[in-house]
Structure formats: C-alpha cells, structure tokens
Amino acid sequence: MSVCLMVAATALHLAGGGFELSWQHSVEKTGWRETWTIQGDQMVLRQAAVKGSGAGMDPGAGAVLRGGWWVWTPEPLSLSELVLAASGATAGGWRLCGDWMCQELGVEPGDPIRVSVCPSD
C-alpha cells in the first residue's frame, strides 16, 4: 500500500503506509516518538513511546519498558492534520521517518508545519 503525506508544501510518498514522528521535549530534554498509519484521508496514532517521564511526559496506561523506552498503545486518535510548532527554541525539530528515510522539520523558527494525507486524485 502506497500513501502520500503532505509536509508543508512537499509531498512524501510512503510505500509502507505509515510513518514515525519523534522529537525531544523542550523542557525535559527527553525523547518522544509516535507511530502513525494512514487510513483513507486520516492519520491514525498506533503507538507512543517516551524515554523517561516528567513535565507532562508520563508514560500512558499499560506502558511497558522496552530498550529504555516506555511504550504503549494510546487511546484511539485519528486526525486529518498534524500541526507541528517550529519555534526554534528546542534542542532540535521534529523527525519524520518512513520507508527508511527521515526528514528533519522545524529546526529553525518559522511558521507551523502542517502534515496531512495528500488529496486524492
């Protein structure tokens, strides 16, 4: 299954049907990552993981420790758009990975970055 994500004004074609979004918390400097799949015109959150806890970053219900990360299946969440802040005030931006490639987003201050499923032809 091939899907297409619009990231800002760039189309990313993903053969695997999903992506991982990761970042470092601006206060705690702790890693966070989420696994998303694409279903129709929606992005569906499948898994979340945090490397530690604190300042609103506590592991979710049922989390298990795997390789230093607390991993869990969050409550069902389906979105048509993700809006990622690009403040430049954090240790880095967002890292979006799919099909063995990654793209850094929002490292420099700027407008929020919008991620959505590409419109159907």
N, C-alpha and C positions, 0 to 999 in steps of 0.2 A: 504494500500500500504506500503510495507516494502522497505527501501532503506539502502544502506551501504555507509558509509563515511570512507575513509582512512585518518587518522590523524597521521602524521608521519608514523610509521610502525604499527599502531594499527587500526583494523577495528572496527567501531562502527555501529551496526545495529539499525536503527531507524524505528519503525513501523509507525510513523506519517508522514513520507515523507518530513520532513524539520527540521530545527534547528535554534536556535538563537545564535548569536555571539555578545558578549558585552565586553567592555574594558573601561579603564579610560584614557583619553587623557593625554599624558606625560607632556605637558606644562600647560594646563588649569586645569588639575585635574577634568575634567568634564566627566560624564558618556556618553557613546555612545552605541547604540545597533542596530543590524540589524537582520531582519528575512529573512531566505533563504528557498527556497523549492528546491526539486530535480526533474528534468525533464530529463529522459534518462541519459546521461553522463554529464549533465550540472547542476551547482548550479545557481539558479535564485534569484536575490535580489528582495524581495517583499515590504519591509518596512524598514525605518530607523527612529531612534529617538535619540535626543540629549537633555541632561538635562542642558540647558543654551546655551551660544554661546561664540565665541571668537577664535582667532588664527586658522582660517580655519575650525571652527566647527559651522558655522552658519546653522540654520535650512534650509531645502530645500524648494523649491517653494510649496505653498499650505499647509505648515505645520500648524497643529492645536495643541494647548496646551491641553494635557490630563494627569492628575495626576502629573504635574510638568515636564513632558517631551514634547518637541516639536516633533510631529510625522508626517511623510509624506510618500508618495509613490514616490520613486526616479525614475529617467529615467530608462528605461529597461536596465538591465545588466545581462548577462548570462556568466558564467565563467566555465572553465574546472578545474581550480585550484585556490585556495587562498594561498598566501604565507604570513605567519604571522611572523613578526620580533620577536626575543627573545633576546632583548638587556639586560634585567635585570635592565635597567635604569629607569623604570617606577614604579609607586606605586603598580603595580600588572601585571599579564599577561593577557591573553585572557581567556574568559569564554565561552565555547561552551556547549549549553544545547539542549537537545532533549529527548523526551519520559520521562519527569520528572526526568532526571538525568543531572548532569553538570560535566564538566571536566575542570580543570584549565590547561592552556597551556602557555608555555613561561615565566613562573615566574622567572626562573633562566636564566642567559645569556647562549646562545648556538646558534646552527645553526637555521636558519629559519624553521618554522613548515609549512609543506605543507598539505593542506586539499583538497581532491578530492573525486569524486564518485568512489566507488570500481569498478574495472574492471568486466565486465560481464563474467559469466562462459561459 
